[in-house]
Amino acid sequence: MQEPNGVIDLVADDEAGAVALARRYLSYFQGTVPGWEAHDVRRLRHVVPENRVRVYDVRRAVELIADVGSVLELRPRFGVGVITALARVEGRPVGLLASNPAHLGGAIDADAADKAARFLQLCDAHGLPVVSLVDTPGSWSARSPNATRPSATSAGSSSPAAI
């Protein structure tokens, strides 16, 4: 119930899953780990299509940039215009922030801006470098007549300030 509102970073099925997620989450704030394995970077060539009007799965790019099995996406059902994840690159923990071209063509709406700003604060607080994948036409400034929150531009979002 709270996950789509952005209140919860991770959701577990049960107590054992919650403990495993908590351990994994906290591991990113404990420094570099030995024994990492990288993906074949040549596979990245096929993630973004040559035709710029084609939509692609940015999560695939995130997975291939990071070490094998190291991506932990935070708030996947909130602010879907931006992907936020903790990951490792060559064993070193990083924050990965990526605009999502499959949602509003990559435009950043209010929820996505809020999600990005909070994620950047988390990374800053723990000294994690941030890898940004940007493919966006800009901010989503239109306001729906049913909206309960202001648009990204009218909200005075702290996302640009955080970046």
TIVEXDO-457434 format. One record per atom (N, C-alpha, C): residue in one letter; atom name; y negated, x negated, z negated. Coordinates in nm, 3 decimals. Atoms other than C-alpha are relative to their C-alpha. Example, Ala and Ser with C-alpha at 12.3 -4.5 7.8 and 13.67 -1.06 7.14 Angstrom:
BEGIN
+------+------+---------+---------+---------+
! rest ! atom !       Y !       X !       Z !
+------+------+---------+---------+---------+
!    A !    N !   0.119 !  -0.089 !   0.000 !
!    A !   CA !   0.450 !  -1.230 !  -0.780 !
!    A !    C !  -0.120 !  -0.090 !   0.000 !
!    S !    N !   0.119 !   0.082 !   0.006 !
!    S !   CA !   0.106 !  -1.367 !  -0.714 !
!    S !    C !  -0.109 !   0.077 !  -0.073 !
+------+------+---------+---------+---------+
//
This chain:
BEGIN
+------+------+---------+---------+---------+
! rest ! atom !       Y !       X !       Z !
+------+------+---------+---------+---------+
!    M !    N !   0.119 !  -0.081 !   0.000 !
!    M !   CA !   0.000 !   0.000 !   0.000 !
!    M !    C !  -0.126 !  -0.086 !   0.000 !
!    Q !    N !   0.119 !   0.086 !   0.010 !
!    Q !   CA !  -0.247 !  -0.280 !  -0.086 !
!    Q !    C !  -0.004 !  -0.107 !   0.109 !
!    E !    N !  -0.004 !   0.107 !  -0.100 !
!    E !   CA !  -0.134 !  -0.523 !   0.185 !
!    E !    C !  -0.096 !   0.023 !   0.117 !
!    P !    N !   0.093 !  -0.020 !  -0.111 !
!    P !   CA !  -0.329 !  -0.361 !   0.473 !
!    P !    C !  -0.148 !  -0.005 !  -0.041 !
!    N !    N !   0.138 !   0.007 !   0.049 !
!    N !   CA !  -0.643 !  -0.366 !   0.253 !
!    N !    C !  -0.046 !  -0.142 !  -0.026 !
!    G !    N !   0.037 !   0.139 !   0.021 !
!    G !   CA !  -0.636 !  -0.744 !   0.219 !
!    G !    C !   0.003 !  -0.046 !  -0.144 !
!    V !    N !  -0.004 !   0.034 !   0.142 !
!    V !   CA !  -0.575 !  -0.742 !  -0.156 !
!    V !    C !   0.113 !  -0.098 !  -0.030 !
!    I !    N !  -0.119 !   0.080 !   0.025 !
!    I !   CA !  -0.237 !  -0.916 !  -0.131 !
!    I !    C !   0.019 !  -0.101 !   0.113 !
!    D !    N !  -0.025 !   0.104 !  -0.100 !
!    D !   CA !  -0.170 !  -1.248 !   0.045 !
!    D !    C !   0.141 !   0.004 !   0.056 !
!    L !    N !  -0.142 !   0.003 !  -0.038 !
!    L !   CA !   0.210 !  -1.225 !   0.051 !
!    L !    C !   0.073 !   0.116 !  -0.064 !
!    V !    N !  -0.081 !  -0.111 !   0.053 !
!    V !   CA !   0.463 !  -0.947 !   0.002 !
!    V !    C !   0.145 !  -0.045 !  -0.003 !
!    A !    N !  -0.141 !   0.035 !   0.017 !
!    A !   CA !   0.816 !  -1.002 !  -0.132 !
!    A !    C !   0.081 !   0.127 !  -0.017 !
!    D !    N !  -0.090 !  -0.115 !   0.012 !
!    D !   CA !   1.113 !  -0.767 !  -0.122 !
!    D !    C !   0.048 !   0.023 !  -0.142 !
!    D !    N !  -0.050 !  -0.012 !   0.137 !
!    D !   CA !   1.225 !  -0.842 !  -0.476 !
!    D !    C !  -0.050 !  -0.117 !  -0.084 !
!    E !    N !   0.048 !   0.103 !   0.092 !
!    E !   CA !   1.169 !  -1.067 !  -0.777 !
!    E !    C !   0.040 !  -0.141 !   0.044 !
!    A !    N !  -0.046 !   0.132 !  -0.047 !
!    A !   CA !   1.377 !  -1.354 !  -0.641 !
!    A !    C !  -0.082 !  -0.045 !   0.121 !
!    G !    N !   0.083 !   0.032 !  -0.117 !
!    G !   CA !   1.184 !  -1.338 !  -0.313 !
!    G !    C !  -0.142 !  -0.036 !  -0.040 !
!    A !    N !   0.135 !   0.030 !   0.049 !
!    A !   CA !   0.855 !  -1.336 !  -0.504 !
!    A !    C !  -0.007 !  -0.140 !  -0.058 !
!    V !    N !  -0.004 !   0.134 !   0.059 !
!    V !   CA !   0.954 !  -1.649 !  -0.696 !
!    V !    C !   0.008 !  -0.105 !   0.111 !
!    A !    N !  -0.012 !   0.093 !  -0.112 !
!    A !   CA !   1.057 !  -1.823 !  -0.373 !
!    A !    C !  -0.132 !  -0.012 !   0.077 !
!    L !    N !   0.130 !   0.003 !  -0.069 !
!    L !   CA !   0.728 !  -1.726 !  -0.204 !
!    L !    C !  -0.105 !  -0.073 !  -0.082 !
!    A !    N !   0.096 !   0.067 !   0.087 !
!    A !   CA !   0.526 !  -1.843 !  -0.504 !
!    A !    C !   0.022 !  -0.151 !   0.002 !
!    R !    N !  -0.029 !   0.144 !  -0.006 !
!    R !   CA !   0.701 !  -2.182 !  -0.502 !
!    R !    C !  -0.044 !  -0.059 !   0.133 !
!    R !    N !   0.039 !   0.049 !  -0.132 !
!    R !   CA !   0.649 !  -2.219 !  -0.130 !
!    R !    C !  -0.152 !  -0.007 !   0.013 !
!    Y !    N !   0.147 !  -0.005 !  -0.005 !
!    Y !   CA !   0.282 !  -2.117 !  -0.156 !
!    Y !    C !  -0.060 !  -0.117 !  -0.078 !
!    L !    N !   0.055 !   0.107 !   0.085 !
!    L !   CA !   0.213 !  -2.361 !  -0.440 !
!    L !    C !   0.032 !  -0.139 !   0.054 !
!    S !    N !  -0.037 !   0.132 !  -0.054 !
!    S !   CA !   0.389 !  -2.645 !  -0.255 !
!    S !    C !  -0.106 !  -0.057 !   0.093 !
!    Y !    N !   0.104 !   0.048 !  -0.091 !
!    Y !   CA !   0.100 !  -2.664 !  -0.008 !
!    Y !    C !  -0.115 !  -0.068 !  -0.073 !
!    F !    N !   0.109 !   0.059 !   0.078 !
!    F !   CA !  -0.134 !  -2.769 !  -0.287 !
!    F !    C !   0.046 !  -0.123 !  -0.078 !
!    Q !    N !  -0.055 !   0.115 !   0.072 !
!    Q !   CA !   0.086 !  -3.058 !  -0.404 !
!    Q !    C !   0.011 !  -0.124 !   0.086 !
!    G !    N !   0.005 !   0.120 !  -0.082 !
!    G !   CA !   0.025 !  -3.305 !  -0.123 !
!    G !    C !   0.104 !  -0.008 !   0.109 !
!    T !    N !  -0.087 !   0.027 !  -0.114 !
!    T !   CA !   0.222 !  -3.458 !   0.159 !
!    T !    C !   0.147 !  -0.005 !  -0.043 !
!    V !    N !  -0.144 !   0.007 !   0.025 !
!    V !   CA !   0.599 !  -3.425 !   0.181 !
!    V !    C !   0.064 !  -0.093 !   0.102 !
!    P !    N !  -0.071 !   0.086 !  -0.096 !
!    P !   CA !   0.835 !  -3.679 !   0.336 !
!    P !    C !   0.103 !   0.083 !   0.077 !
!    G !    N !  -0.110 !  -0.064 !  -0.072 !
!    G !   CA !   1.099 !  -3.589 !   0.590 !
!    G !    C !  -0.037 !   0.120 !   0.082 !
!    W !    N !   0.042 !  -0.112 !  -0.084 !
!    W !   CA !   0.908 !  -3.358 !   0.823 !
!    W !    C !   0.058 !  -0.014 !   0.141 !
!    E !    N !  -0.048 !  -0.003 !  -0.138 !
!    E !   CA !   1.016 !  -3.257 !   1.172 !
!    E !    C !  -0.102 !   0.075 !   0.085 !
!    A !    N !   0.098 !  -0.062 !  -0.090 !
!    A !   CA !   0.774 !  -3.181 !   1.457 !
!    A !    C !   0.070 !   0.070 !   0.116 !
!    H !    N !  -0.047 !  -0.066 !  -0.121 !
!    H !   CA !   0.823 !  -2.944 !   1.748 !
!    H !    C !  -0.028 !  -0.089 !   0.120 !
!    D !    N !   0.030 !   0.069 !  -0.125 !
!    D !   CA !   0.831 !  -3.075 !   2.103 !
!    D !    C !  -0.134 !   0.054 !   0.051 !
!    V !    N !   0.136 !  -0.046 !  -0.034 !
!    V !   CA !   0.458 !  -3.058 !   2.183 !
!    V !    C !  -0.013 !   0.041 !   0.147 !
!    R !    N !   0.006 !  -0.041 !  -0.141 !
!    R !   CA !   0.531 !  -3.015 !   2.555 !
!    R !    C !   0.016 !   0.151 !   0.014 !
!    R !    N !  -0.017 !  -0.145 !  -0.003 !
!    R !   CA !   0.625 !  -2.655 !   2.472 !
!    R !    C !  -0.134 !   0.073 !  -0.014 !
!    L !    N !   0.133 !  -0.061 !   0.014 !
!    L !   CA !   0.258 !  -2.589 !   2.391 !
!    L !    C !  -0.063 !   0.032 !   0.136 !
!    R !    N !   0.057 !  -0.022 !  -0.134 !
!    R !   CA !   0.177 !  -2.608 !   2.762 !
!    R !    C !   0.023 !   0.142 !   0.052 !
!    H !    N !  -0.038 !  -0.131 !  -0.051 !
!    H !   CA !   0.340 !  -2.270 !   2.814 !
!    H !    C !  -0.044 !   0.114 !  -0.090 !
!    V !    N !   0.043 !  -0.105 !   0.093 !
!    V !   CA !   0.180 !  -2.081 !   2.524 !
!    V !    C !  -0.121 !   0.074 !   0.053 !
!    V !    N !   0.123 !  -0.062 !  -0.051 !
!    V !   CA !  -0.166 !  -2.018 !   2.668 !
!    V !    C !   0.014 !   0.009 !   0.152 !
!    P !    N !  -0.016 !  -0.016 !  -0.145 !
!    P !   CA !  -0.145 !  -1.872 !   3.020 !
!    P !    C !  -0.118 !  -0.060 !   0.077 !
!    E !    N !   0.107 !   0.055 !  -0.085 !
!    E !   CA !  -0.343 !  -2.029 !   3.302 !
!    E !    C !  -0.102 !   0.108 !   0.033 !
!    N !    N !   0.089 !  -0.112 !  -0.028 !
!    N !   CA !  -0.490 !  -1.687 !   3.381 !
!    N !    C !  -0.068 !   0.043 !  -0.130 !
!    R !    N !   0.075 !  -0.022 !   0.125 !
!    R !   CA !  -0.762 !  -1.644 !   3.114 !
!    R !    C !  -0.006 !   0.146 !  -0.043 !
!    V !    N !   0.004 !  -0.141 !   0.040 !
!    V !   CA !  -0.742 !  -1.264 !   3.120 !
!    V !    C !   0.135 !   0.049 !  -0.055 !
!    R !    N !  -0.132 !  -0.035 !   0.055 !
!    R !   CA !  -0.378 !  -1.265 !   3.006 !
!    R !    C !   0.000 !  -0.020 !  -0.152 !
!    V !    N !  -0.014 !   0.012 !   0.145 !
!    V !   CA !  -0.305 !  -1.202 !   2.640 !
!    V !    C !   0.122 !  -0.085 !  -0.031 !
!    Y !    N !  -0.113 !   0.083 !   0.042 !
!    Y !   CA !  -0.076 !  -1.444 !   2.459 !
!    Y !    C !   0.016 !   0.008 !  -0.151 !
!    D !    N !  -0.033 !  -0.003 !   0.141 !
!    D !   CA !   0.085 !  -1.481 !   2.118 !
!    D !    C !  -0.049 !  -0.129 !  -0.066 !
!    V !    N !   0.056 !   0.119 !   0.063 !
!    V !   CA !  -0.133 !  -1.722 !   1.921 !
!    V !    C !   0.089 !  -0.049 !  -0.114 !
!    R !    N !  -0.093 !   0.043 !   0.106 !
!    R !   CA !   0.129 !  -1.725 !   1.643 !
!    R !    C !   0.098 !  -0.105 !   0.054 !
!    R !    N !  -0.090 !   0.100 !  -0.062 !
!    R !   CA !   0.352 !  -1.918 !   1.885 !
!    R !    C !  -0.068 !  -0.136 !   0.003 !
!    A !    N !   0.075 !   0.127 !   0.000 !
!    A !   CA !   0.081 !  -2.185 !   1.920 !
!    A !    C !  -0.004 !  -0.057 !  -0.141 !
!    V !    N !   0.004 !   0.045 !   0.140 !
!    V !   CA !   0.047 !  -2.202 !   1.541 !
!    V !    C !   0.134 !  -0.061 !  -0.040 !
!    E !    N !  -0.135 !   0.050 !   0.033 !
!    E !   CA !   0.424 !  -2.243 !   1.502 !
!    E !    C !   0.027 !  -0.136 !   0.063 !
!    L !    N !  -0.030 !   0.125 !  -0.070 !
!    L !   CA !   0.440 !  -2.522 !   1.760 !
!    L !    C !  -0.088 !  -0.116 !  -0.044 !
!    I !    N !   0.088 !   0.106 !   0.049 !
!    I !   CA !   0.143 !  -2.717 !   1.620 !
!    I !    C !   0.049 !  -0.051 !  -0.134 !
!    A !    N !  -0.045 !   0.036 !   0.135 !
!    A !   CA !   0.287 !  -2.715 !   1.269 !
!    A !    C !   0.140 !  -0.059 !   0.002 !
!    D !    N !  -0.136 !   0.051 !   0.017 !
!    D !   CA !   0.597 !  -2.891 !   1.144 !
!    D !    C !   0.099 !   0.116 !   0.002 !
!    V !    N !  -0.105 !  -0.101 !  -0.010 !
!    V !   CA !   0.923 !  -2.702 !   1.194 !
!    V !    C !   0.017 !   0.071 !  -0.135 !
!    G !    N !  -0.024 !  -0.082 !   0.118 !
!    G !   CA !   0.955 !  -2.415 !   0.944 !
!    G !    C !  -0.106 !  -0.008 !  -0.109 !
!    S !    N !   0.099 !   0.020 !   0.105 !
!    S !   CA !   0.632 !  -2.495 !   0.761 !
!    S !    C !  -0.111 !   0.105 !  -0.006 !
!    V !    N !   0.110 !  -0.096 !  -0.006 !
!    V !   CA !   0.406 !  -2.202 !   0.854 !
!    V !    C !   0.023 !   0.116 !  -0.099 !
!    L !    N !  -0.003 !  -0.113 !   0.093 !
!    L !   CA !   0.332 !  -1.949 !   0.579 !
!    L !    C !  -0.127 !   0.083 !   0.026 !
!    E !    N !   0.116 !  -0.083 !  -0.035 !
!    E !   CA !   0.106 !  -1.674 !   0.716 !
!    E !    C !  -0.042 !   0.084 !  -0.120 !
!    L !    N !   0.056 !  -0.077 !   0.110 !
!    L !   CA !  -0.124 !  -1.510 !   0.462 !
!    L !    C !  -0.069 !   0.124 !   0.056 !
!    R !    N !   0.061 !  -0.128 !  -0.037 !
!    R !   CA !  -0.239 !  -1.146 !   0.486 !
!    R !    C !   0.025 !   0.039 !   0.146 !
!    P !    N !  -0.027 !  -0.029 !  -0.142 !
!    P !   CA !  -0.064 !  -1.076 !   0.817 !
!    P !    C !  -0.039 !   0.141 !   0.045 !
!    R !    N !   0.033 !  -0.138 !  -0.039 !
!    R !   CA !  -0.144 !  -0.702 !   0.810 !
!    R !    C !  -0.146 !   0.035 !  -0.023 !
!    F !    N !   0.142 !  -0.023 !   0.024 !
!    F !   CA !  -0.512 !  -0.737 !   0.715 !
!    F !    C !  -0.082 !  -0.090 !   0.092 !
!    G !    N !   0.087 !   0.082 !  -0.085 !
!    G !   CA !  -0.790 !  -0.858 !   0.943 !
!    G !    C !   0.078 !  -0.063 !   0.114 !
!    V !    N !  -0.095 !   0.050 !  -0.099 !
!    V !   CA !  -0.544 !  -0.890 !   1.229 !
!    V !    C !  -0.066 !  -0.075 !   0.116 !
!    G !    N !   0.070 !   0.075 !  -0.103 !
!    G !   CA !  -0.811 !  -1.039 !   1.455 !
!    G !    C !   0.000 !  -0.150 !  -0.025 !
!    V !    N !  -0.007 !   0.142 !   0.036 !
!    V !   CA !  -0.761 !  -1.371 !   1.274 !
!    V !    C !   0.134 !  -0.026 !  -0.068 !
!    I !    N !  -0.123 !   0.044 !   0.064 !
!    I !   CA !  -0.440 !  -1.549 !   1.180 !
!    I !    C !  -0.038 !  -0.108 !  -0.101 !
!    T !    N !   0.021 !   0.102 !   0.102 !
!    T !   CA !  -0.456 !  -1.744 !   0.853 !
!    T !    C !   0.135 !  -0.043 !  -0.052 !
!    A !    N !  -0.130 !   0.049 !   0.044 !
!    A !   CA !  -0.168 !  -1.966 !   0.749 !
!    A !    C !  -0.014 !  -0.135 !  -0.067 !
!    L !    N !  -0.018 !   0.133 !   0.055 !
!    L !   CA !  -0.079 !  -2.257 !   0.531 !
!    L !    C !   0.115 !  -0.061 !   0.077 !
!    A !    N !  -0.104 !   0.067 !  -0.079 !
!    A !   CA !   0.129 !  -2.513 !   0.717 !
!    A !    C !  -0.003 !  -0.149 !  -0.031 !
!    R !    N !  -0.001 !   0.145 !   0.011 !
!    R !   CA !   0.214 !  -2.879 !   0.739 !
!    R !    C !  -0.001 !  -0.060 !   0.140 !
!    V !    N !   0.003 !   0.077 !  -0.124 !
!    V !   CA !   0.135 !  -3.124 !   1.017 !
!    V !    C !   0.031 !  -0.144 !  -0.039 !
!    E !    N !  -0.052 !   0.131 !   0.038 !
!    E !   CA !   0.329 !  -3.450 !   0.990 !
!    E !    C !   0.014 !  -0.012 !  -0.151 !
!    G !    N !  -0.025 !  -0.002 !   0.143 !
!    G !   CA !   0.413 !  -3.352 !   0.635 !
!    G !    C !  -0.121 !   0.029 !  -0.086 !
!    R !    N !   0.124 !  -0.021 !   0.076 !
!    R !   CA !   0.050 !  -3.304 !   0.532 !
!    R !    C !  -0.039 !   0.148 !   0.002 !
!    P !    N !   0.039 !  -0.142 !   0.002 !
!    P !   CA !  -0.062 !  -2.957 !   0.416 !
!    P !    C !  -0.136 !   0.022 !   0.065 !
!    V !    N !   0.124 !  -0.038 !  -0.067 !
!    V !   CA !  -0.332 !  -2.790 !   0.625 !
!    V !    C !  -0.014 !   0.152 !  -0.004 !
!    G !    N !   0.024 !  -0.141 !  -0.025 !
!    G !   CA !  -0.492 !  -2.451 !   0.667 !
!    G !    C !  -0.011 !   0.018 !   0.150 !
!    L !    N !   0.009 !  -0.032 !  -0.142 !
!    L !   CA !  -0.451 !  -2.298 !   1.012 !
!    L !    C !  -0.071 !   0.133 !   0.016 !
!    L !    N !   0.080 !  -0.119 !  -0.025 !
!    L !   CA !  -0.709 !  -2.047 !   1.129 !
!    L !    C !  -0.006 !   0.021 !   0.151 !
!    A !    N !  -0.005 !  -0.024 !  -0.144 !
!    A !   CA !  -0.666 !  -1.886 !   1.470 !
!    A !    C !  -0.048 !   0.140 !   0.033 !
!    S !    N !   0.039 !  -0.133 !  -0.047 !
!    S !   CA !  -0.842 !  -1.603 !   1.649 !
!    S !    C !   0.118 !   0.058 !   0.077 !
!    N !    N !  -0.115 !  -0.068 !  -0.059 !
!    N !   CA !  -0.596 !  -1.346 !   1.778 !
!    N !    C !  -0.041 !   0.074 !   0.126 !
!    P !    N !   0.041 !  -0.066 !  -0.123 !
!    P !   CA !  -0.651 !  -1.261 !   2.146 !
!    P !    C !   0.072 !   0.132 !   0.026 !
!    A !    N !  -0.072 !  -0.126 !  -0.018 !
!    A !   CA !  -0.403 !  -0.973 !   2.115 !
!    A !    C !  -0.069 !   0.116 !  -0.072 !
!    H !    N !   0.074 !  -0.105 !   0.072 !
!    H !   CA !  -0.651 !  -0.782 !   1.894 !
!    H !    C !  -0.147 !  -0.007 !   0.041 !
!    L !    N !   0.139 !  -0.008 !  -0.046 !
!    L !   CA !  -0.988 !  -0.677 !   2.042 !
!    L !    C !  -0.038 !  -0.117 !   0.092 !
!    G !    N !   0.027 !   0.112 !  -0.090 !
!    G !   CA !  -0.955 !  -0.957 !   2.296 !
!    G !    C !  -0.040 !  -0.127 !  -0.071 !
!    G !    N !   0.035 !   0.118 !   0.078 !
!    G !   CA !  -1.003 !  -1.210 !   2.017 !
!    G !    C !  -0.132 !   0.013 !  -0.075 !
!    A !    N !   0.127 !  -0.019 !   0.071 !
!    A !   CA !  -1.331 !  -1.065 !   1.886 !
!    A !    C !   0.026 !   0.010 !  -0.150 !
!    I !    N !  -0.012 !   0.002 !   0.145 !
!    I !   CA !  -1.387 !  -1.105 !   1.513 !
!    I !    C !  -0.069 !   0.123 !  -0.057 !
!    D !    N !   0.058 !  -0.118 !   0.064 !
!    D !   CA !  -1.435 !  -0.774 !   1.332 !
!    D !    C !  -0.026 !  -0.029 !  -0.148 !
!    A !    N !   0.039 !   0.022 !   0.140 !
!    A !   CA !  -1.549 !  -0.727 !   0.970 !
!    A !    C !   0.117 !  -0.045 !  -0.086 !
!    D !    N !  -0.115 !   0.039 !   0.081 !
!    D !   CA !  -1.201 !  -0.748 !   0.818 !
!    D !    C !   0.046 !  -0.142 !   0.034 !
!    A !    N !  -0.041 !   0.135 !  -0.040 !
!    A !   CA !  -1.114 !  -1.059 !   1.020 !
!    A !    C !  -0.099 !  -0.104 !  -0.052 !
!    A !    N !   0.101 !   0.093 !   0.052 !
!    A !   CA !  -1.443 !  -1.225 !   0.920 !
!    A !    C !   0.017 !  -0.020 !  -0.150 !
!    D !    N !  -0.023 !   0.009 !   0.144 !
!    D !   CA !  -1.375 !  -1.146 !   0.554 !
!    D !    C !   0.126 !  -0.083 !  -0.029 !
!    K !    N !  -0.126 !   0.073 !   0.017 !
!    K !   CA !  -1.020 !  -1.277 !   0.581 !
!    K !    C !  -0.021 !  -0.149 !   0.027 !
!    A !    N !   0.025 !   0.140 !  -0.035 !
!    A !   CA !  -1.136 !  -1.600 !   0.749 !
!    A !    C !  -0.084 !  -0.068 !  -0.107 !
!    A !    N !   0.087 !   0.059 !   0.102 !
!    A !   CA !  -1.411 !  -1.660 !   0.493 !
!    A !    C !   0.075 !  -0.029 !  -0.129 !
!    R !    N !  -0.079 !   0.020 !   0.123 !
!    R !   CA !  -1.176 !  -1.615 !   0.198 !
!    R !    C !   0.102 !  -0.112 !   0.017 !
!    F !    N !  -0.098 !   0.105 !  -0.027 !
!    F !   CA !  -0.916 !  -1.839 !   0.359 !
!    F !    C !  -0.068 !  -0.137 !   0.000 !
!    L !    N !   0.072 !   0.128 !  -0.001 !
!    L !   CA !  -1.172 !  -2.113 !   0.421 !
!    L !    C !  -0.042 !  -0.041 !  -0.141 !
!    Q !    N !   0.031 !   0.031 !   0.140 !
!    Q !   CA !  -1.279 !  -2.089 !   0.056 !
!    Q !    C !   0.122 !  -0.055 !  -0.071 !
!    L !    N !  -0.124 !   0.048 !   0.059 !
!    L !   CA !  -0.916 !  -2.132 !  -0.049 !
!    L !    C !   0.028 !  -0.145 !   0.042 !
!    C !    N !  -0.025 !   0.135 !  -0.051 !
!    C !   CA !  -0.874 !  -2.439 !   0.172 !
!    C !    C !  -0.101 !  -0.099 !  -0.058 !
!    D !    N !   0.103 !   0.087 !   0.056 !
!    D !   CA !  -1.203 !  -2.586 !   0.051 !
!    D !    C !   0.027 !  -0.030 !  -0.147 !
!    A !    N !  -0.026 !   0.017 !   0.143 !
!    A !   CA !  -1.112 !  -2.533 !  -0.315 !
!    A !    C !   0.114 !  -0.097 !  -0.026 !
!    H !    N !  -0.116 !   0.087 !   0.020 !
!    H !   CA !  -0.787 !  -2.726 !  -0.268 !
!    H !    C !  -0.003 !  -0.124 !   0.089 !
!    G !    N !   0.015 !   0.120 !  -0.082 !
!    G !   CA !  -0.916 !  -2.992 !  -0.028 !
!    G !    C !   0.091 !  -0.005 !   0.121 !
!    L !    N !  -0.085 !  -0.004 !  -0.119 !
!    L !   CA !  -0.701 !  -2.878 !   0.264 !
!    L !    C !  -0.085 !  -0.006 !   0.126 !
!    P !    N !   0.069 !  -0.004 !  -0.129 !
!    P !   CA !  -0.822 !  -2.970 !   0.612 !
!    P !    C !   0.039 !   0.126 !   0.075 !
!    V !    N !  -0.025 !  -0.124 !  -0.073 !
!    V !   CA !  -0.847 !  -2.673 !   0.847 !
!    V !    C !   0.009 !  -0.031 !   0.149 !
!    V !    N !  -0.018 !   0.007 !  -0.145 !
!    V !   CA !  -0.712 !  -2.663 !   1.201 !
!    V !    C !  -0.039 !   0.137 !   0.053 !
!    S !    N !   0.050 !  -0.126 !  -0.055 !
!    S !   CA !  -0.901 !  -2.397 !   1.399 !
!    S !    C !   0.039 !   0.014 !   0.146 !
!    L !    N !  -0.031 !  -0.033 !  -0.138 !
!    L !   CA !  -0.772 !  -2.237 !   1.717 !
!    L !    C !  -0.090 !   0.118 !   0.037 !
!    V !    N !   0.102 !  -0.100 !  -0.029 !
!    V !   CA !  -1.060 !  -2.045 !   1.871 !
!    V !    C !   0.010 !   0.044 !   0.146 !
!    D !    N !   0.002 !  -0.061 !  -0.132 !
!    D !   CA !  -1.031 !  -1.811 !   2.168 !
!    D !    C !  -0.058 !   0.139 !  -0.020 !
!    T !    N !   0.067 !  -0.125 !   0.033 !
!    T !   CA !  -1.287 !  -1.542 !   2.102 !
!    T !    C !  -0.127 !   0.019 !   0.081 !
!    P !    N !   0.125 !  -0.027 !  -0.069 !
!    P !   CA !  -1.567 !  -1.373 !   2.292 !
!    P !    C !  -0.117 !   0.013 !  -0.097 !
!    G !    N !   0.107 !  -0.013 !   0.099 !
!    G !   CA !  -1.765 !  -1.339 !   1.966 !
!    G !    C !   0.037 !   0.095 !  -0.111 !
!    S !    N !  -0.021 !  -0.094 !   0.111 !
!    S !   CA !  -1.808 !  -1.093 !   1.682 !
!    S !    C !   0.003 !   0.142 !   0.051 !
!    W !    N !  -0.007 !  -0.142 !  -0.034 !
!    W !   CA !  -1.724 !  -0.725 !   1.701 !
!    W !    C !  -0.111 !   0.069 !  -0.074 !
!    S !    N !   0.116 !  -0.057 !   0.067 !
!    S !   CA !  -2.055 !  -0.559 !   1.629 !
!    S !    C !  -0.004 !   0.152 !   0.003 !
!    A !    N !   0.000 !  -0.146 !  -0.006 !
!    A !   CA !  -1.970 !  -0.199 !   1.716 !
!    A !    C !   0.051 !   0.059 !  -0.130 !
!    R !    N !  -0.043 !  -0.067 !   0.122 !
!    R !   CA !  -1.933 !   0.037 !   1.426 !
!    R !    C !   0.060 !   0.135 !   0.037 !
!    S !    N !  -0.069 !  -0.126 !  -0.027 !
!    S !   CA !  -1.685 !   0.317 !   1.444 !
!    S !    C !  -0.064 !   0.110 !  -0.084 !
!    P !    N !   0.056 !  -0.109 !   0.080 !
!    P !   CA !  -1.814 !   0.658 !   1.332 !
!    P !    C !   0.085 !   0.030 !  -0.124 !
!    N !    N !  -0.089 !  -0.022 !   0.114 !
!    N !   CA !  -1.512 !   0.668 !   1.096 !
!    N !    C !   0.008 !  -0.120 !  -0.093 !
!    A !    N !  -0.011 !   0.125 !   0.077 !
!    A !   CA !  -1.566 !   0.318 !   0.957 !
!    A !    C !  -0.048 !   0.019 !  -0.143 !
!    T !    N !   0.040 !   0.000 !   0.141 !
!    T !   CA !  -1.580 !   0.276 !   0.583 !
!    T !    C !  -0.066 !  -0.131 !  -0.037 !
!    R !    N !   0.061 !   0.130 !   0.023 !
!    R !   CA !  -1.693 !  -0.085 !   0.610 !
!    R !    C !  -0.097 !  -0.030 !   0.113 !
!    P !    N !   0.092 !   0.037 !  -0.108 !
!    P !   CA !  -1.986 !  -0.230 !   0.803 !
!    P !    C !   0.067 !  -0.096 !   0.098 !
!    S !    N !  -0.053 !   0.091 !  -0.100 !
!    S !   CA !  -1.925 !  -0.429 !   1.119 !
!    S !    C !  -0.020 !  -0.144 !  -0.046 !
!    A !    N !   0.009 !   0.141 !   0.037 !
!    A !   CA !  -1.891 !  -0.808 !   1.107 !
!    A !    C !  -0.144 !  -0.050 !   0.003 !
!    T !    N !   0.136 !   0.050 !  -0.011 !
!    T !   CA !  -2.248 !  -0.866 !   1.221 !
!    T !    C !  -0.094 !   0.069 !  -0.097 !
!    S !    N !   0.091 !  -0.068 !   0.091 !
!    S !   CA !  -2.414 !  -0.600 !   1.010 !
!    S !    C !   0.036 !  -0.025 !  -0.147 !
!    A !    N !  -0.042 !   0.026 !   0.138 !
!    A !   CA !  -2.215 !  -0.698 !   0.700 !
!    A !    C !  -0.059 !  -0.131 !  -0.050 !
!    G !    N !   0.050 !   0.129 !   0.043 !
!    G !   CA !  -2.383 !  -1.038 !   0.698 !
!    G !    C !   0.116 !  -0.086 !  -0.044 !
!    S !    N !  -0.123 !   0.068 !   0.036 !
!    S !   CA !  -2.036 !  -1.186 !   0.695 !
!    S !    C !  -0.024 !  -0.146 !  -0.035 !
!    S !    N !   0.013 !   0.140 !   0.041 !
!    S !   CA !  -1.999 !  -1.519 !   0.521 !
!    S !    C !   0.089 !  -0.091 !   0.084 !
!    S !    N !  -0.088 !   0.083 !  -0.081 !
!    S !   CA !  -1.748 !  -1.637 !   0.784 !
!    S !    C !  -0.074 !  -0.111 !   0.072 !
!    P !    N !   0.071 !   0.110 !  -0.065 !
!    P !   CA !  -2.003 !  -1.831 !   0.994 !
!    P !    C !  -0.052 !  -0.102 !  -0.100 !
!    A !    N !   0.049 !   0.094 !   0.101 !
!    A !   CA !  -2.147 !  -1.982 !   0.679 !
!    A !    C !   0.114 !  -0.085 !  -0.056 !
!    A !    N !  -0.116 !   0.074 !   0.052 !
!    A !   CA !  -1.801 !  -2.082 !   0.559 !
!    A !    C !   0.046 !  -0.106 !   0.096 !
!    I !    N !  -0.045 !   0.095 !  -0.101 !
!    I !   CA !  -1.720 !  -2.255 !   0.885 !
!    I !    C !  -0.100 !  -0.113 !   0.009 !
+------+------+---------+---------+---------+
//
